[in-house]
Amino acid sequence: QVHAFDRNSIRKLQHFLFIPCYHKATTIIFLSPQDVYFEPENKNETSHPSLIESLFSIVEYNPFLAAVGVRTEPSSQDIIRLLLSSPEAIFKKVGYNEEKYRSLLRRVAADFPSSKNPVTEEMRVCPFLLANR
């Protein structure tokens, strides 16, 4: 019941680690709303995980979680941060699939940060790009 919380409480919850998520299919960890995304609406039990689902923690839609900041999908900035934090681990998570990794890079390129963004400097020195012959 979202209306039972005042704005100050909701603001605090936005950074609090309280959402339980599976980590490596066996361990439960607690994440903040900014680190979790809602599973796609069109997902059914037989479909394979999407690229985003394989990289980020996903939960079922809940109005309370939406009110405290859980989003439907990661932004380009979220994907950039993930790629820059551990490019090798991300490449491994996508099954060493070059096309899947390229699709992440395309998504970032479509919404490339401005040159004044601190992430841009980090992108210049981080080995996250994929070479192709």
C-alpha positions in Angstrom: 0.0 0.0 0.0 2.0 2.9 -1.4 -0.3 5.6 0.1 0.7 4.5 3.6 4.3 5.9 3.0 5.2 9.6 3.0 7.6 11.1 0.4 10.5 11.1 2.8 10.1 7.3 3.5 9.8 6.5 -0.2 13.0 8.6 -0.9 14.9 6.6 1.8 13.6 3.3 0.4 15.0 4.2 -3.1 18.5 3.5 -1.8 17.8 0.8 0.7 18.8 -2.8 0.0 15.4 -4.6 0.6 14.4 -6.3 -2.6 15.2 -10.0 -2.5 16.7 -11.4 -5.7 18.4 -14.7 -6.7 22.1 -14.5 -7.3 23.5 -17.4 -9.3 20.2 -19.2 -8.9 20.9 -20.4 -5.4 21.7 -17.4 -3.2 19.3 -14.7 -2.2 20.8 -11.2 -2.1 19.0 -7.9 -1.4 19.2 -5.0 -3.9 18.0 -1.4 -4.0 15.2 -0.4 -6.4 17.8 1.3 -8.7 19.5 -2.1 -9.2 16.3 -4.1 -10.1 14.0 -4.0 -13.2 10.6 -5.4 -13.8 10.3 -8.5 -16.0 8.8 -7.8 -19.4 5.0 -7.9 -19.6 5.0 -10.3 -22.6 7.1 -12.9 -20.9 5.7 -16.4 -20.5 7.1 -19.4 -18.7 8.4 -21.0 -21.8 10.3 -18.1 -23.2 14.1 -17.8 -22.9 15.5 -15.0 -20.8 16.0 -11.8 -22.8 19.5 -10.2 -23.0 18.5 -7.7 -20.3 17.2 -10.4 -18.0 20.4 -12.3 -18.3 22.4 -9.2 -17.2 20.2 -7.5 -14.6 18.1 -8.6 -11.7 14.5 -8.9 -12.6 11.3 -9.0 -10.4 7.6 -9.2 -11.1 5.7 -6.0 -11.4 4.5 -4.6 -8.1 2.9 -1.1 -7.6 4.9 -0.5 -4.4 8.2 -1.4 -6.1 7.3 1.0 -9.0 6.6 3.8 -6.5 10.0 3.4 -4.9 11.9 3.4 -8.2 12.1 0.0 -9.8 12.0 0.6 -13.6 10.8 -1.4 -16.5 14.1 -1.5 -18.3 17.7 -0.3 -17.8 18.7 3.0 -19.4 21.7 3.3 -21.7 23.6 4.8 -18.8 22.9 1.6 -16.7 24.1 -0.5 -19.6 27.3 1.6 -20.0 28.1 1.4 -16.3 27.6 -2.4 -16.5 29.8 -2.7 -19.5 32.5 -0.5 -18.1 32.5 -2.2 -14.7 33.4 -5.6 -16.1 33.4 -6.1 -19.8 34.8 -9.6 -19.7 32.2 -10.8 -17.2 29.4 -9.3 -19.4 30.8 -11.0 -22.5 30.8 -14.3 -20.5 27.2 -13.7 -19.3 26.0 -13.3 -22.9 27.6 -16.7 -23.6 30.5 -15.2 -25.6 27.9 -14.3 -28.2 29.3 -11.5 -30.3 25.9 -10.5 -31.7 24.4 -10.2 -28.2 27.3 -8.1 -27.1 27.1 -5.9 -30.2 23.4 -5.3 -29.5 24.4 -3.9 -26.1 27.0 -1.7 -27.8 24.4 -0.6 -30.4 22.0 0.4 -27.6 24.7 2.5 -26.0 25.6 4.1 -29.3 22.0 5.1 -29.9 22.0 7.1 -26.7 25.6 8.1 -26.4 26.4 10.3 -23.4 27.6 13.9 -24.0 31.3 14.6 -23.9 30.7 16.4 -20.5 29.5 13.2 -18.9 32.1 11.6 -16.6 31.3 8.2 -18.1 32.7 9.4 -21.4 36.2 9.7 -20.0 36.0 6.3 -18.5 34.9 4.9 -21.9 38.1 6.2 -23.4 40.3 4.1 -21.2 38.2 1.0 -20.6 38.6 -2.0 -22.9 34.9 -2.7 -23.5 34.7 -2.5 -27.3 34.6 -5.6 -29.5 37.0 -5.9 -32.4 35.8 -7.4 -35.6 37.5 -8.4 -38.8 
